[in-house]
Amino acid sequence: MAREVAKSENHTSPKPSPSPSPLRFSKFFQSNMRILVTGGAGFIGSHLVDKLMENEKNEVIVADNYFTGSKDNLKKWIGHPRFELIRHDVTEPLLVEVDQIYHLACPASPIFYKYNPVKTIKTNVIGTLNMLGLAKRVGARILLTSTSEVYGDPLVHPQDESYWGNVNPIGVRSCYDEGKRVAETLMFDYHRQHGIEIRVARIFNTYGPRMNIDDGRVVSNFIAQAIRDEPLTVQAPGTQTRSFCYVSDMVDGLIRLMDGDHTGPINIGNPGHDAAPFQ
Ligand SMILES: NC(=O)c1ccc[n+]([C@@H]2O[C@H](COP(=O)([O-])OP(=O)(O)OC[C@H]3O[C@@H](n4cnc5c(N)ncnc54)[C@H](O)[C@@H]3O)[C@@H](O)[C@H]2O)c1
């Protein structure tokens, strides 16, 4: 779970937040928080939707282009009166009236984000700009799912939120790593300049049901090799470490961050860094 809350004092906005929708505080509509989840048809997003939908006070709108996500992940909610699913690419503006935005839309595994790197960086930069523009217009609070990859090839172990990272700006992973760094920059600039209520989570390796078995990441590779009875690929046993977090813990962390008082950035992962003897 969350290891440390970074100091948010330096990020305090001199501007008042834009007025939120009357729904957020209205006596008559106290029962309804309208929440947008971008990338809600994906792995973490669909679990987040499940959790948000458990609360009868929430209405949930998902916007997803189905690049790596699937309607299948949300099939139990399709047709539910408090749920709406929109095929939408976040690189295009979206006009909806909401109180909170969980902005997850972005391919997360190297196989998918390197497939079309220009699209990946557009998703991170233009997509985040569009969501911040929406947050500003409707006075919504917005949470970005950033990544531990903002630390790049870290020179400090473990990384806490005060570490600025060691990132290659021109490498094949930069569309993701630098894309998320720019997305974080946009979040804090909108906060300081326009008073937008922001939350930034830096997610570490997450696993659980609905993760894509062919995404080339360590947990899915390990399971896929076991199922296919293939030899397990273990690089330099005992020398590699990773922080793994189960998806329900991740979702709890995201909701607590959204509903709490800290802007972040905050690492959400597993503080037990000695657990994973492989890459
Ligand atoms: N899974 C992890 O371990 C991990 C680690 C660090 C950060 N994250 C972040 O968490 C978020 C969710 O990751 P995930 O593992 O659920 O990935 P995922 O690929 O399963 O989900 C991403 C979702 O975003 C959608 N999407 C992609 N580009 C889009 C676009 N341009 N417009 C609209 N929708 C788009 C996809 O279709 C998919 O449904 C991402 O922002 C990712 O960077 C995940």
The ligand as a Gaussian input file, in Angstrom:
#p B3LYP/6-31G(d) Opt

LIG

0 1
 N       -1.030000      -2.425000     -14.338000
 C        0.023000      -1.898000     -13.748000
 O        0.817000      -2.602000     -13.100000
 C        0.274000      -0.410000     -13.833000
 C        1.484000       0.091000     -13.335000
 C        1.716000       1.466000     -13.393000
 C        0.754000       2.316000     -13.908000
 N       -0.411000       1.797000     -14.391000
 C       -1.388000       2.743000     -14.968000
 O       -2.704000       2.380000     -14.588000
 C       -3.599000       2.644000     -15.676000
 C       -4.397000       1.404000     -15.999000
 O       -3.503000       0.348000     -16.326000
 P       -4.017000      -1.129000     -16.644000
 O       -3.012000      -2.080000     -16.171000
 O       -5.424000      -1.276000     -16.207000
 O       -3.930000      -1.107000     -18.238000
 P       -4.977000      -1.607000     -19.331000
 O       -4.260000      -1.576000     -20.633000
 O       -5.622000      -2.878000     -18.916000
 O       -6.079000      -0.459000     -19.286000
 C       -5.942000       0.756000     -19.969000
 C       -7.293000       1.123000     -20.559000
 O       -7.180000       2.374000     -21.242000
 C       -7.828000       2.270000     -22.518000
 N       -7.195000       3.247000     -23.401000
 C       -5.923000       3.250000     -23.874000
 N       -5.729000       4.318000     -24.654000
 C       -6.905000       5.013000     -24.661000
 C       -7.330000       6.206000     -25.289000
 N       -6.509000       6.927000     -26.087000
 N       -8.609000       6.620000     -25.088000
 C       -9.452000       5.920000     -24.300000
 N       -9.103000       4.774000     -23.690000
 C       -7.833000       4.330000     -23.866000
 C       -7.614000       0.828000     -22.928000
 O       -8.510000       0.387000     -23.907000
 C       -7.792000       0.108000     -21.598000
 O       -9.139000      -0.212000     -21.360000
 C       -2.748000       3.183000     -16.820000
 O       -2.789000       4.586000     -16.808000
 C       -1.352000       2.709000     -16.477000
 O       -0.368000       3.560000     -17.003000
 C       -0.664000       0.456000     -14.373000

